[in-house]
Amino acid sequence: MVAGEERSDEVEGLRLIRAFLSLPADKRAEVITFAEELARAHARSAEGKEVSPR
């Protein structure tokens, strides 16, 4: 990755954090719940890939 792309990723990450923090508390809780569900689903799919033959 080139330096410009890394900087762009940093800026985008900071924008996402800023947007998240500007949400009301109930909406932040919804976002956290959604992210946790995505992480669990990703972990389950990754576990299945380890077990299944290729």
ModelCIF file with pLDDT and N, C-alpha, C, O atoms, coordinates in Angstrom:
data_MODEL
#
_entry.id   MODEL 
#
_entity.id                         1 
_entity.type                       polymer 
_entity.pdbx_number_of_molecules   1 
#
_entity_poly.entity_id                      1 
_entity_poly.type                           'polypeptide(L)' 
_entity_poly.nstd_linkage                   no 
_entity_poly.nstd_monomer                   no 
_entity_poly.pdbx_seq_one_letter_code       MVAGEERSDEVEGLRLIRAFLSLPADKRAEVITFAEELARAHARSAEGKEVSPR 
_entity_poly.pdbx_seq_one_letter_code_can   MVAGEERSDEVEGLRLIRAFLSLPADKRAEVITFAEELARAHARSAEGKEVSPR 
_entity_poly.pdbx_strand_id                 A 
#
loop_
_entity_poly_seq.entity_id 
_entity_poly_seq.num 
_entity_poly_seq.mon_id 
_entity_poly_seq.hetero 
1 1  MET n 
1 2  VAL n 
1 3  ALA n 
1 4  GLY n 
1 5  GLU n 
1 6  GLU n 
1 7  ARG n 
1 8  SER n 
1 9  ASP n 
1 10 GLU n 
1 11 VAL n 
1 12 GLU n 
1 13 GLY n 
1 14 LEU n 
1 15 ARG n 
1 16 LEU n 
1 17 ILE n 
1 18 ARG n 
1 19 ALA n 
1 20 PHE n 
1 21 LEU n 
1 22 SER n 
1 23 LEU n 
1 24 PRO n 
1 25 ALA n 
1 26 ASP n 
1 27 LYS n 
1 28 ARG n 
1 29 ALA n 
1 30 GLU n 
1 31 VAL n 
1 32 ILE n 
1 33 THR n 
1 34 PHE n 
1 35 ALA n 
1 36 GLU n 
1 37 GLU n 
1 38 LEU n 
1 39 ALA n 
1 40 ARG n 
1 41 ALA n 
1 42 HIS n 
1 43 ALA n 
1 44 ARG n 
1 45 SER n 
1 46 ALA n 
1 47 GLU n 
1 48 GLY n 
1 49 LYS n 
1 50 GLU n 
1 51 VAL n 
1 52 SER n 
1 53 PRO n 
1 54 ARG n 
#
_struct_asym.id          A 
_struct_asym.entity_id   1 
#
loop_
_ma_qa_metric.id 
_ma_qa_metric.mode 
_ma_qa_metric.name 
_ma_qa_metric.software_group_id 
_ma_qa_metric.type 
1 global pLDDT . pLDDT 
2 local  pLDDT . pLDDT 
#
_ma_qa_metric_global.metric_id      1 
_ma_qa_metric_global.metric_value   86.50 
_ma_qa_metric_global.model_id       1 
_ma_qa_metric_global.ordinal_id     1 
#
loop_
_ma_qa_metric_local.label_asym_id 
_ma_qa_metric_local.label_comp_id 
_ma_qa_metric_local.label_seq_id 
_ma_qa_metric_local.metric_id 
_ma_qa_metric_local.metric_value 
_ma_qa_metric_local.model_id 
_ma_qa_metric_local.ordinal_id 
A MET 1  2 52.00 1 1  
A VAL 2  2 65.00 1 2  
A ALA 3  2 70.00 1 3  
A GLY 4  2 71.00 1 4  
A GLU 5  2 75.00 1 5  
A GLU 6  2 77.00 1 6  
A ARG 7  2 83.00 1 7  
A SER 8  2 92.00 1 8  
A ASP 9  2 92.00 1 9  
A GLU 10 2 94.00 1 10 
A VAL 11 2 94.00 1 11 
A GLU 12 2 96.00 1 12 
A GLY 13 2 95.00 1 13 
A LEU 14 2 96.00 1 14 
A ARG 15 2 96.00 1 15 
A LEU 16 2 95.00 1 16 
A ILE 17 2 96.00 1 17 
A ARG 18 2 97.00 1 18 
A ALA 19 2 97.00 1 19 
A PHE 20 2 97.00 1 20 
A LEU 21 2 97.00 1 21 
A SER 22 2 98.00 1 22 
A LEU 23 2 98.00 1 23 
A PRO 24 2 98.00 1 24 
A ALA 25 2 97.00 1 25 
A ASP 26 2 98.00 1 26 
A LYS 27 2 98.00 1 27 
A ARG 28 2 98.00 1 28 
A ALA 29 2 98.00 1 29 
A GLU 30 2 98.00 1 30 
A VAL 31 2 97.00 1 31 
A ILE 32 2 97.00 1 32 
A THR 33 2 97.00 1 33 
A PHE 34 2 97.00 1 34 
A ALA 35 2 96.00 1 35 
A GLU 36 2 97.00 1 36 
A GLU 37 2 96.00 1 37 
A LEU 38 2 95.00 1 38 
A ALA 39 2 95.00 1 39 
A ARG 40 2 94.00 1 40 
A ALA 41 2 93.00 1 41 
A HIS 42 2 91.00 1 42 
A ALA 43 2 91.00 1 43 
A ARG 44 2 88.00 1 44 
A SER 45 2 86.00 1 45 
A ALA 46 2 81.00 1 46 
A GLU 47 2 73.00 1 47 
A GLY 48 2 69.00 1 48 
A LYS 49 2 68.00 1 49 
A GLU 50 2 58.00 1 50 
A VAL 51 2 51.00 1 51 
A SER 52 2 52.00 1 52 
A PRO 53 2 53.00 1 53 
A ARG 54 2 48.00 1 54 
#
loop_
_atom_site.group_PDB 
_atom_site.id 
_atom_site.type_symbol 
_atom_site.label_atom_id 
_atom_site.label_alt_id 
_atom_site.label_comp_id 
_atom_site.label_asym_id 
_atom_site.label_entity_id 
_atom_site.label_seq_id 
_atom_site.pdbx_PDB_ins_code 
_atom_site.Cartn_x 
_atom_site.Cartn_y 
_atom_site.Cartn_z 
_atom_site.occupancy 
_atom_site.B_iso_or_equiv 
_atom_site.pdbx_formal_charge 
_atom_site.auth_seq_id 
_atom_site.auth_comp_id 
_atom_site.auth_asym_id 
_atom_site.auth_atom_id 
_atom_site.pdbx_PDB_model_num 
ATOM 1   N N  . MET A 1 1  ? 0.841   -1.173  0.000  1.00 52.00 ? 1  MET A N  1 
ATOM 2   C CA . MET A 1 1  ? 0.000   0.000   0.000  1.00 52.00 ? 1  MET A CA 1 
ATOM 3   C C  . MET A 1 1  ? 0.893   1.246   0.000  1.00 52.00 ? 1  MET A C  1 
ATOM 4   O O  . MET A 1 1  ? 1.882   1.290   0.732  1.00 52.00 ? 1  MET A O  1 
ATOM 5   N N  . VAL A 1 2  ? 0.569   2.223   -0.783 1.00 65.00 ? 2  VAL A N  1 
ATOM 6   C CA . VAL A 1 2  ? 1.376   3.444   -0.837 1.00 65.00 ? 2  VAL A CA 1 
ATOM 7   C C  . VAL A 1 2  ? 0.952   4.407   0.259  1.00 65.00 ? 2  VAL A C  1 
ATOM 8   O O  . VAL A 1 2  ? -0.138  4.296   0.820  1.00 65.00 ? 2  VAL A O  1 
ATOM 9   N N  . ALA A 1 3  ? 1.828   5.344   0.551  1.00 70.00 ? 3  ALA A N  1 
ATOM 10  C CA . ALA A 1 3  ? 1.605   6.270   1.662  1.00 70.00 ? 3  ALA A CA 1 
ATOM 11  C C  . ALA A 1 3  ? 0.293   7.052   1.513  1.00 70.00 ? 3  ALA A C  1 
ATOM 12  O O  . ALA A 1 3  ? -0.408  7.278   2.499  1.00 70.00 ? 3  ALA A O  1 
ATOM 13  N N  . GLY A 1 4  ? -0.035  7.459   0.303  1.00 71.00 ? 4  GLY A N  1 
ATOM 14  C CA . GLY A 1 4  ? -1.273  8.210   0.079  1.00 71.00 ? 4  GLY A CA 1 
ATOM 15  C C  . GLY A 1 4  ? -2.506  7.394   0.414  1.00 71.00 ? 4  GLY A C  1 
ATOM 16  O O  . GLY A 1 4  ? -3.468  7.914   0.978  1.00 71.00 ? 4  GLY A O  1 
ATOM 17  N N  . GLU A 1 5  ? -2.478  6.120   0.068  1.00 75.00 ? 5  GLU A N  1 
ATOM 18  C CA . GLU A 1 5  ? -3.609  5.245   0.382  1.00 75.00 ? 5  GLU A CA 1 
ATOM 19  C C  . GLU A 1 5  ? -3.720  5.030   1.891  1.00 75.00 ? 5  GLU A C  1 
ATOM 20  O O  . GLU A 1 5  ? -4.823  5.003   2.438  1.00 75.00 ? 5  GLU A O  1 
ATOM 21  N N  . GLU A 1 6  ? -2.573  4.877   2.563  1.00 77.00 ? 6  GLU A N  1 
ATOM 22  C CA . GLU A 1 6  ? -2.585  4.705   4.013  1.00 77.00 ? 6  GLU A CA 1 
ATOM 23  C C  . GLU A 1 6  ? -3.173  5.937   4.678  1.00 77.00 ? 6  GLU A C  1 
ATOM 24  O O  . GLU A 1 6  ? -3.976  5.820   5.603  1.00 77.00 ? 6  GLU A O  1 
ATOM 25  N N  . ARG A 1 7  ? -2.786  7.100   4.222  1.00 83.00 ? 7  ARG A N  1 
ATOM 26  C CA . ARG A 1 7  ? -3.300  8.349   4.786  1.00 83.00 ? 7  ARG A CA 1 
ATOM 27  C C  . ARG A 1 7  ? -4.804  8.447   4.554  1.00 83.00 ? 7  ARG A C  1 
ATOM 28  O O  . ARG A 1 7  ? -5.547  8.865   5.442  1.00 83.00 ? 7  ARG A O  1 
ATOM 29  N N  . SER A 1 8  ? -5.245  8.065   3.373  1.00 92.00 ? 8  SER A N  1 
ATOM 30  C CA . SER A 1 8  ? -6.658  8.100   3.047  1.00 92.00 ? 8  SER A CA 1 
ATOM 31  C C  . SER A 1 8  ? -7.448  7.159   3.960  1.00 92.00 ? 8  SER A C  1 
ATOM 32  O O  . SER A 1 8  ? -8.539  7.502   4.414  1.00 92.00 ? 8  SER A O  1 
ATOM 33  N N  . ASP A 1 9  ? -6.891  5.968   4.227  1.00 92.00 ? 9  ASP A N  1 
ATOM 34  C CA . ASP A 1 9  ? -7.536  5.027   5.133  1.00 92.00 ? 9  ASP A CA 1 
ATOM 35  C C  . ASP A 1 9  ? -7.630  5.605   6.539  1.00 92.00 ? 9  ASP A C  1 
ATOM 36  O O  . ASP A 1 9  ? -8.646  5.437   7.213  1.00 92.00 ? 9  ASP A O  1 
ATOM 37  N N  . GLU A 1 10 ? -6.585  6.279   6.982  1.00 94.00 ? 10 GLU A N  1 
ATOM 38  C CA . GLU A 1 10 ? -6.598  6.910   8.302  1.00 94.00 ? 10 GLU A CA 1 
ATOM 39  C C  . GLU A 1 10 ? -7.686  7.972   8.378  1.00 94.00 ? 10 GLU A C  1 
ATOM 40  O O  . GLU A 1 10 ? -8.442  8.038   9.347  1.00 94.00 ? 10 GLU A O  1 
ATOM 41  N N  . VAL A 1 11 ? -7.752  8.792   7.354  1.00 94.00 ? 11 VAL A N  1 
ATOM 42  C CA . VAL A 1 11 ? -8.738  9.866   7.329  1.00 94.00 ? 11 VAL A CA 1 
ATOM 43  C C  . VAL A 1 11 ? -10.147 9.283   7.332  1.00 94.00 ? 11 VAL A C  1 
ATOM 44  O O  . VAL A 1 11 ? -11.019 9.769   8.052  1.00 94.00 ? 11 VAL A O  1 
ATOM 45  N N  . GLU A 1 12 ? -10.371 8.258   6.542  1.00 96.00 ? 12 GLU A N  1 
ATOM 46  C CA . GLU A 1 12 ? -11.696 7.633   6.492  1.00 96.00 ? 12 GLU A CA 1 
ATOM 47  C C  . GLU A 1 12 ? -12.053 7.018   7.844  1.00 96.00 ? 12 GLU A C  1 
ATOM 48  O O  . GLU A 1 12 ? -13.193 7.122   8.296  1.00 96.00 ? 12 GLU A O  1 
ATOM 49  N N  . GLY A 1 13 ? -11.080 6.379   8.483  1.00 95.00 ? 13 GLY A N  1 
ATOM 50  C CA . GLY A 1 13 ? -11.315 5.805   9.804  1.00 95.00 ? 13 GLY A CA 1 
ATOM 51  C C  . GLY A 1 13 ? -11.685 6.866   10.821 1.00 95.00 ? 13 GLY A C  1 
ATOM 52  O O  . GLY A 1 13 ? -12.597 6.672   11.625 1.00 95.00 ? 13 GLY A O  1 
ATOM 53  N N  . LEU A 1 14 ? -10.983 7.982   10.789 1.00 96.00 ? 14 LEU A N  1 
ATOM 54  C CA . LEU A 1 14 ? -11.296 9.070   11.711 1.00 96.00 ? 14 LEU A CA 1 
ATOM 55  C C  . LEU A 1 14 ? -12.675 9.654   11.437 1.00 96.00 ? 14 LEU A C  1 
ATOM 56  O O  . LEU A 1 14 ? -13.389 10.022  12.369 1.00 96.00 ? 14 LEU A O  1 
ATOM 57  N N  . ARG A 1 15 ? -13.052 9.740   10.176 1.00 96.00 ? 15 ARG A N  1 
ATOM 58  C CA . ARG A 1 15 ? -14.400 10.231  9.837  1.00 96.00 ? 15 ARG A CA 1 
ATOM 59  C C  . ARG A 1 15 ? -15.471 9.297   10.382 1.00 96.00 ? 15 ARG A C  1 
ATOM 60  O O  . ARG A 1 15 ? -16.497 9.746   10.893 1.00 96.00 ? 15 ARG A O  1 
ATOM 61  N N  . LEU A 1 16 ? -15.224 7.984   10.268 1.00 95.00 ? 16 LEU A N  1 
ATOM 62  C CA . LEU A 1 16 ? -16.191 7.008   10.788 1.00 95.00 ? 16 LEU A CA 1 
ATOM 63  C C  . LEU A 1 16 ? -16.322 7.119   12.306 1.00 95.00 ? 16 LEU A C  1 
ATOM 64  O O  . LEU A 1 16 ? -17.425 7.066   12.849 1.00 95.00 ? 16 LEU A O  1 
ATOM 65  N N  . ILE A 1 17 ? -15.186 7.275   12.981 1.00 96.00 ? 17 ILE A N  1 
ATOM 66  C CA . ILE A 1 17 ? -15.225 7.419   14.440 1.00 96.00 ? 17 ILE A CA 1 
ATOM 67  C C  . ILE A 1 17 ? -15.978 8.685   14.829 1.00 96.00 ? 17 ILE A C  1 
ATOM 68  O O  . ILE A 1 17 ? -16.800 8.671   15.745 1.00 96.00 ? 17 ILE A O  1 
ATOM 69  N N  . ARG A 1 18 ? -15.697 9.756   14.140 1.00 97.00 ? 18 ARG A N  1 
ATOM 70  C CA . ARG A 1 18 ? -16.364 11.031  14.435 1.00 97.00 ? 18 ARG A CA 1 
ATOM 71  C C  . ARG A 1 18 ? -17.877 10.912  14.216 1.00 97.00 ? 18 ARG A C  1 
ATOM 72  O O  . ARG A 1 18 ? -18.666 11.398  15.025 1.00 97.00 ? 18 ARG A O  1 
ATOM 73  N N  . ALA A 1 19 ? -18.271 10.264  13.121 1.00 97.00 ? 19 ALA A N  1 
ATOM 74  C CA . ALA A 1 19 ? -19.696 10.078  12.846 1.00 97.00 ? 19 ALA A CA 1 
ATOM 75  C C  . ALA A 1 19 ? -20.337 9.205   13.919 1.00 97.00 ? 19 ALA A C  1 
ATOM 76  O O  . ALA A 1 19 ? -21.446 9.483   14.373 1.00 97.00 ? 19 ALA A O  1 
ATOM 77  N N  . PHE A 1 20 ? -19.629 8.142   14.324 1.00 97.00 ? 20 PHE A N  1 
ATOM 78  C CA . PHE A 1 20 ? -20.144 7.254   15.359 1.00 97.00 ? 20 PHE A CA 1 
ATOM 79  C C  . PHE A 1 20 ? -20.352 8.021   16.661 1.00 97.00 ? 20 PHE A C  1 
ATOM 80  O O  . PHE A 1 20 ? -21.397 7.895   17.300 1.00 97.00 ? 20 PHE A O  1 
ATOM 81  N N  . LEU A 1 21 ? -19.368 8.807   17.050 1.00 97.00 ? 21 LEU A N  1 
ATOM 82  C CA . LEU A 1 21 ? -19.463 9.540   18.306 1.00 97.00 ? 21 LEU A CA 1 
ATOM 83  C C  . LEU A 1 21 ? -20.531 10.625  18.285 1.00 97.00 ? 21 LEU A C  1 
ATOM 84  O O  . LEU A 1 21 ? -21.022 11.036  19.336 1.00 97.00 ? 21 LEU A O  1 
ATOM 85  N N  . SER A 1 22 ? -20.892 11.090  17.094 1.00 98.00 ? 22 SER A N  1 
ATOM 86  C CA . SER A 1 22 ? -21.921 12.127  17.004 1.00 98.00 ? 22 SER A CA 1 
ATOM 87  C C  . SER A 1 22 ? -23.339 11.548  17.079 1.00 98.00 ? 22 SER A C  1 
ATOM 88  O O  . SER A 1 22 ? -24.312 12.295  17.184 1.00 98.00 ? 22 SER A O  1 
ATOM 89  N N  . LEU A 1 23 ? -23.451 10.213  17.025 1.00 98.00 ? 23 LEU A N  1 
ATOM 90  C CA . LEU A 1 23 ? -24.760 9.578   17.131 1.00 98.00 ? 23 LEU A CA 1 
ATOM 91  C C  . LEU A 1 23 ? -25.274 9.645   18.564 1.00 98.00 ? 23 LEU A C  1 
ATOM 92  O O  . LEU A 1 23 ? -24.487 9.693   19.509 1.00 98.00 ? 23 LEU A O  1 
ATOM 93  N N  . PRO A 1 24 ? -26.609 9.648   18.725 1.00 98.00 ? 24 PRO A N  1 
ATOM 94  C CA . PRO A 1 24 ? -27.173 9.539   20.072 1.00 98.00 ? 24 PRO A CA 1 
ATOM 95  C C  . PRO A 1 24 ? -26.824 8.163   20.656 1.00 98.00 ? 24 PRO A C  1 
ATOM 96  O O  . PRO A 1 24 ? -26.539 7.222   19.915 1.00 98.00 ? 24 PRO A O  1 
ATOM 97  N N  . ALA A 1 25 ? -26.848 8.059   21.962 1.00 97.00 ? 25 ALA A N  1 
ATOM 98  C CA . ALA A 1 25 ? -26.437 6.832   22.655 1.00 97.00 ? 25 ALA A CA 1 
ATOM 99  C C  . ALA A 1 25 ? -27.198 5.603   22.171 1.00 97.00 ? 25 ALA A C  1 
ATOM 100 O O  . ALA A 1 25 ? -26.598 4.538   22.019 1.00 97.00 ? 25 ALA A O  1 
ATOM 101 N N  . ASP A 1 26 ? -28.497 5.718   21.924 1.00 98.00 ? 26 ASP A N  1 
ATOM 102 C CA . ASP A 1 26 ? -29.274 4.545   21.491 1.00 98.00 ? 26 ASP A CA 1 
ATOM 103 C C  . ASP A 1 26 ? -28.848 4.078   20.103 1.00 98.00 ? 26 ASP A C  1 
ATOM 104 O O  . ASP A 1 26 ? -28.834 2.877   19.834 1.00 98.00 ? 26 ASP A O  1 
ATOM 105 N N  . LYS A 1 27 ? -28.507 4.995   19.235 1.00 98.00 ? 27 LYS A N  1 
ATOM 106 C CA . LYS A 1 27 ? -28.050 4.616   17.894 1.00 98.00 ? 27 LYS A CA 1 
ATOM 107 C C  . LYS A 1 27 ? -26.650 4.010   17.942 1.00 98.00 ? 27 LYS A C  1 
ATOM 108 O O  . LYS A 1 27 ? -26.346 3.086   17.188 1.00 98.00 ? 27 LYS A O  1 
ATOM 109 N N  . ARG A 1 28 ? -25.789 4.532   18.835 1.00 98.00 ? 28 ARG A N  1 
ATOM 110 C CA . ARG A 1 28 ? -24.462 3.935   18.998 1.00 98.00 ? 28 ARG A CA 1 
ATOM 111 C C  . ARG A 1 28 ? -24.595 2.492   19.461 1.00 98.00 ? 28 ARG A C  1 
ATOM 112 O O  . ARG A 1 28 ? -23.859 1.619   19.003 1.00 98.00 ? 28 ARG A O  1 
ATOM 113 N N  . ALA A 1 29 ? -25.533 2.241   20.367 1.00 98.00 ? 29 ALA A N  1 
ATOM 114 C CA . ALA A 1 29 ? -25.761 0.874   20.854 1.00 98.00 ? 29 ALA A CA 1 
ATOM 115 C C  . ALA A 1 29 ? -26.197 -0.036  19.711 1.00 98.00 ? 29 ALA A C  1 
ATOM 116 O O  . ALA A 1 29 ? -25.769 -1.188  19.641 1.00 98.00 ? 29 ALA A O  1 
ATOM 117 N N  . GLU A 1 30 ? -27.043 0.469   18.815 1.00 98.00 ? 30 GLU A N  1 
ATOM 118 C CA . GLU A 1 30 ? -27.464 -0.319  17.649 1.00 98.00 ? 30 GLU A CA 1 
ATOM 119 C C  . GLU A 1 30 ? -26.274 -0.651  16.755 1.00 98.00 ? 30 GLU A C  1 
ATOM 120 O O  . GLU A 1 30 ? -26.153 -1.774  16.266 1.00 98.00 ? 30 GLU A O  1 
ATOM 121 N N  . VAL A 1 31 ? -25.405 0.318   16.544 1.00 97.00 ? 31 VAL A N  1 
ATOM 122 C CA . VAL A 1 31 ? -24.225 0.102   15.698 1.00 97.00 ? 31 VAL A CA 1 
ATOM 123 C C  . VAL A 1 31 ? -23.313 -0.952  16.329 1.00 97.00 ? 31 VAL A C  1 
ATOM 124 O O  . VAL A 1 31 ? -22.799 -1.828  15.634 1.00 97.00 ? 31 VAL A O  1 
ATOM 125 N N  . ILE A 1 32 ? -23.115 -0.868  17.634 1.00 97.00 ? 32 ILE A N  1 
ATOM 126 C CA . ILE A 1 32 ? -22.261 -1.844  18.329 1.00 97.00 ? 32 ILE A CA 1 
ATOM 127 C C  . ILE A 1 32 ? -22.856 -3.234  18.220 1.00 97.00 ? 32 ILE A C  1 
ATOM 128 O O  . ILE A 1 32 ? -22.135 -4.196  17.954 1.00 97.00 ? 32 ILE A O  1 
ATOM 129 N N  . THR A 1 33 ? -24.162 -3.358  18.422 1.00 97.00 ? 33 THR A N  1 
ATOM 130 C CA . THR A 1 33 ? -24.829 -4.656  18.306 1.00 97.00 ? 33 THR A CA 1 
ATOM 131 C C  . THR A 1 33 ? -24.668 -5.215  16.900 1.00 97.00 ? 33 THR A C  1 
ATOM 132 O O  . THR A 1 33 ? -24.373 -6.399  16.733 1.00 97.00 ? 33 THR A O  1 
ATOM 133 N N  . PHE A 1 34 ? -24.857 -4.385  15.900 1.00 97.00 ? 34 PHE A N  1 
ATOM 134 C CA . PHE A 1 34 ? -24.718 -4.806  14.507 1.00 97.00 ? 34 PHE A CA 1 
ATOM 135 C C  . PHE A 1 34 ? -23.293 -5.289  14.228 1.00 97.00 ? 34 PHE A C  1 
ATOM 136 O O  . PHE A 1 34 ? -23.097 -6.331  13.603 1.00 97.00 ? 34 PHE A O  1 
ATOM 137 N N  . ALA A 1 35 ? -22.302 -4.529  14.692 1.00 96.00 ? 35 ALA A N  1 
ATOM 138 C CA . ALA A 1 35 ? -20.903 -4.899  14.467 1.00 96.00 ? 35 ALA A CA 1 
ATOM 139 C C  . ALA A 1 35 ? -20.564 -6.210  15.168 1.00 96.00 ? 35 ALA A C  1 
ATOM 140 O O  . ALA A 1 35 ? -19.832 -7.034  14.620 1.00 96.00 ? 35 ALA A O  1 
ATOM 141 N N  . GLU A 1 36 ? -21.088 -6.408  16.368 1.00 97.00 ? 36 GLU A N  1 
ATOM 142 C CA . GLU A 1 36 ? -20.847 -7.664  17.086 1.00 97.00 ? 36 GLU A CA 1 
ATOM 143 C C  . GLU A 1 36 ? -21.458 -8.848  16.345 1.00 97.00 ? 36 GLU A C  1 
ATOM 144 O O  . GLU A 1 36 ? -20.849 -9.915  16.266 1.00 97.00 ? 36 GLU A O  1 
ATOM 145 N N  . GLU A 1 37 ? -22.664 -8.662  15.800 1.00 96.00 ? 37 GLU A N  1 
ATOM 146 C CA . GLU A 1 37 ? -23.308 -9.731  15.040 1.00 96.00 ? 37 GLU A CA 1 
ATOM 147 C C  . GLU A 1 37 ? -22.506 -10.057 13.774 1.00 96.00 ? 37 GLU A C  1 
ATOM 148 O O  . GLU A 1 37 ? -22.357 -11.228 13.424 1.00 96.00 ? 37 GLU A O  1 
ATOM 149 N N  . LEU A 1 38 ? -21.997 -9.048  13.098 1.00 95.00 ? 38 LEU A N  1 
ATOM 150 C CA . LEU A 1 38 ? -21.158 -9.278  11.923 1.00 95.00 ? 38 LEU A CA 1 
ATOM 151 C C  . LEU A 1 38 ? -19.890 -10.040 12.290 1.00 95.00 ? 38 LEU A C  1 
ATOM 152 O O  . LEU A 1 38 ? -19.483 -10.958 11.578 1.00 95.00 ? 38 LEU A O  1 
ATOM 153 N N  . ALA A 1 39 ? -19.271 -9.661  13.400 1.00 95.00 ? 39 ALA A N  1 
ATOM 154 C CA . ALA A 1 39 ? -18.049 -10.329 13.835 1.00 95.00 ? 39 ALA A CA 1 
ATOM 155 C C  . ALA A 1 39 ? -18.320 -11.796 14.161 1.00 95.00 ? 39 ALA A C  1 
ATOM 156 O O  . ALA A 1 39 ? -17.524 -12.668 13.815 1.00 95.00 ? 39 ALA A O  1 
ATOM 157 N N  . ARG A 1 40 ? -19.452 -12.071 14.832 1.00 94.00 ? 40 ARG A N  1 
ATOM 158 C CA . ARG A 1 40 ? -19.797 -13.462 15.150 1.00 94.00 ? 40 ARG A CA 1 
ATOM 159 C C  . ARG A 1 40 ? -20.041 -14.263 13.876 1.00 94.00 ? 40 ARG A C  1 
ATOM 160 O O  . ARG A 1 40 ? -19.578 -15.397 13.755 1.00 94.00 ? 40 ARG A O  1 
ATOM 161 N N  . ALA A 1 41 ? -20.761 -13.680 12.933 1.00 93.00 ? 41 ALA A N  1 
ATOM 162 C CA . ALA A 1 41 ? -21.048 -14.375 11.676 1.00 93.00 ? 41 ALA A CA 1 
ATOM 163 C C  . ALA A 1 41 ? -19.757 -14.643 10.914 1.00 93.00 ? 41 ALA A C  1 
ATOM 164 O O  . ALA A 1 41 ? -19.589 -15.713 10.329 1.00 93.00 ? 41 ALA A O  1 
ATOM 165 N N  . HIS A 1 42 ? -18.856 -13.686 10.919 1.00 91.00 ? 42 HIS A N  1 
ATOM 166 C CA . HIS A 1 42 ? -17.576 -13.856 10.235 1.00 91.00 ? 42 HIS A CA 1 
ATOM 167 C C  . HIS A 1 42 ? -16.755 -14.960 10.905 1.00 91.00 ? 42 HIS A C  1 
ATOM 168 O O  . HIS A 1 42 ? -16.126 -15.772 10.227 1.00 91.00 ? 42 HIS A O  1 
ATOM 169 N N  . ALA A 1 43 ? -16.767 -14.982 12.229 1.00 91.00 ? 43 ALA A N  1 
ATOM 170 C CA . ALA A 1 43 ? -16.021 -16.003 12.966 1.00 91.00 ? 43 ALA A CA 1 
ATOM 171 C C  . ALA A 1 43 ? -16.589 -17.387 12.671 1.00 91.00 ? 43 ALA A C  1 
ATOM 172 O O  . ALA A 1 43 ? -15.834 -18.346 12.505 1.00 91.00 ? 43 ALA A O  1 
ATOM 173 N N  . ARG A 1 44 ? -17.913 -17.497 12.604 1.00 88.00 ? 44 ARG A N  1 
ATOM 174 C CA . ARG A 1 44 ? -18.531 -18.793 12.303 1.00 88.00 ? 44 ARG A CA 1 
ATOM 175 C C  . ARG A 1 44 ? -18.157 -19.244 10.903 1.00 88.00 ? 44 ARG A C  1 
ATOM 176 O O  . ARG A 1 44 ? -17.858 -20.421 10.697 1.00 88.00 ? 44 ARG A O  1 
ATOM 177 N N  . SER A 1 45 ? -18.166 -18.343 9.944  1.00 86.00 ? 45 SER A N  1 
ATOM 178 C CA . SER A 1 45 ? -17.822 -18.735 8.579  1.00 86.00 ? 45 SER A CA 1 
ATOM 179 C C  . SER A 1 45 ? -16.342 -19.089 8.471  1.00 86.00 ? 45 SER A C  1 
ATOM 180 O O  . SER A 1 45 ? -15.977 -19.983 7.708  1.00 86.00 ? 45 SER A O  1 
ATOM 181 N N  . ALA A 1 46 ? -15.498 -18.410 9.213  1.00 81.00 ? 46 ALA A N  1 
ATOM 182 C CA . ALA A 1 46 ? -14.066 -18.714 9.203  1.00 81.00 ? 46 ALA A CA 1 
ATOM 183 C C  . ALA A 1 46 ? -13.804 -20.068 9.848  1.00 81.00 ? 46 ALA A C  1 
ATOM 184 O O  . ALA A 1 46 ? -12.935 -20.812 9.394  1.00 81.00 ? 46 ALA A O  1 
ATOM 185 N N  . GLU A 1 47 ? -14.545 -20.394 10.900 1.00 73.00 ? 47 GLU A N  1 
ATOM 186 C CA . GLU A 1 47 ? -14.386 -21.693 11.552 1.00 73.00 ? 47 GLU A CA 1 
ATOM 187 C C  . GLU A 1 47 ? -14.758 -22.824 10.587 1.00 73.00 ? 47 GLU A C  1 
ATOM 188 O O  . GLU A 1 47 ? -14.088 -23.856 10.547 1.00 73.00 ? 47 GLU A O  1 
ATOM 189 N N  . GLY A 1 48 ? -15.804 -22.628 9.829  1.00 69.00 ? 48 GLY A N  1 
ATOM 190 C CA . GLY A 1 48 ? -16.241 -23.640 8.876  1.00 69.00 ? 48 GLY A CA 1 
ATOM 191 C C  . GLY A 1 48 ? -15.218 -23.867 7.785  1.00 69.00 ? 48 GLY A C  1 
ATOM 192 O O  . GLY A 1 48 ? -15.070 -24.990 7.302  1.00 69.00 ? 48 GLY A O  1 
ATOM 193 N N  . LYS A 1 49 ? -14.516 -22.836 7.391  1.00 68.00 ? 49 LYS A N  1 
ATOM 194 C CA . LYS A 1 49 ? -13.492 -22.956 6.354  1.00 68.00 ? 49 LYS A CA 1 
ATOM 195 C C  . LYS A 1 49 ? -12.305 -23.776 6.835  1.00 68.00 ? 49 LYS A C  1 
ATOM 196 O O  . LYS A 1 49 ? -11.680 -24.489 6.051  1.00 68.00 ? 49 LYS A O  1 
ATOM 197 N N  . GLU A 1 50 ? -11.995 -23.675 8.124  1.00 58.00 ? 50 GLU A N  1 
ATOM 198 C CA . GLU A 1 50 ? -10.866 -24.429 8.675  1.00 58.00 ? 50 GLU A CA 1 
ATOM 199 C C  . GLU A 1 50 ? -11.166 -25.920 8.699  1.00 58.00 ? 50 GLU A C  1 
ATOM 200 O O  . GLU A 1 50 ? -10.266 -26.741 8.517  1.00 58.00 ? 50 GLU A O  1 
ATOM 201 N N  . VAL A 1 51 ? -12.431 -26.272 8.922  1.00 51.00 ? 51 VAL A N  1 
ATOM 202 C CA . VAL A 1 51 ? -12.815 -27.670 9.094  1.00 51.00 ? 51 VAL A CA 1 
ATOM 203 C C  . VAL A 1 51 ? -13.028 -28.361 7.761  1.00 51.00 ? 51 VAL A C  1 
ATOM 204 O O  . VAL A 1 51 ? -12.665 -29.525 7.593  1.00 51.00 ? 51 VAL A O  1 
ATOM 205 N N  . SER A 1 52 ? -13.617 -27.646 6.813  1.00 52.00 ? 52 SER A N  1 
ATOM 206 C CA . SER A 1 52 ? -13.979 -28.295 5.554  1.00 52.00 ? 52 SER A CA 1 
ATOM 207 C C  . SER A 1 52 ? -12.745 -28.550 4.661  1.00 52.00 ? 52 SER A C  1 
ATOM 208 O O  . SER A 1 52 ? -11.835 -27.723 4.604  1.00 52.00 ? 52 SER A O  1 
ATOM 209 N N  . PRO A 1 53 ? -12.728 -29.685 3.979  1.00 53.00 ? 53 PRO A N  1 
ATOM 210 C CA . PRO A 1 53 ? -11.626 -29.958 3.053  1.00 53.00 ? 53 PRO A CA 1 
ATOM 211 C C  . PRO A 1 53 ? -11.721 -29.074 1.815  1.00 53.00 ? 53 PRO A C  1 
ATOM 212 O O  . PRO A 1 53 ? -12.796 -28.580 1.476  1.00 53.00 ? 53 PRO A O  1 
ATOM 213 N N  . ARG A 1 54 ? -10.614 -28.884 1.159  1.00 48.00 ? 54 ARG A N  1 
ATOM 214 C CA . ARG A 1 54 ? -10.609 -28.009 -0.031 1.00 48.00 ? 54 ARG A CA 1 
ATOM 215 C C  . ARG A 1 54 ? -10.707 -28.818 -1.279 1.00 48.00 ? 54 ARG A C  1 
ATOM 216 O O  . ARG A 1 54 ? -10.717 -28.261 -2.377 1.00 48.00 ? 54 ARG A O  1 
#
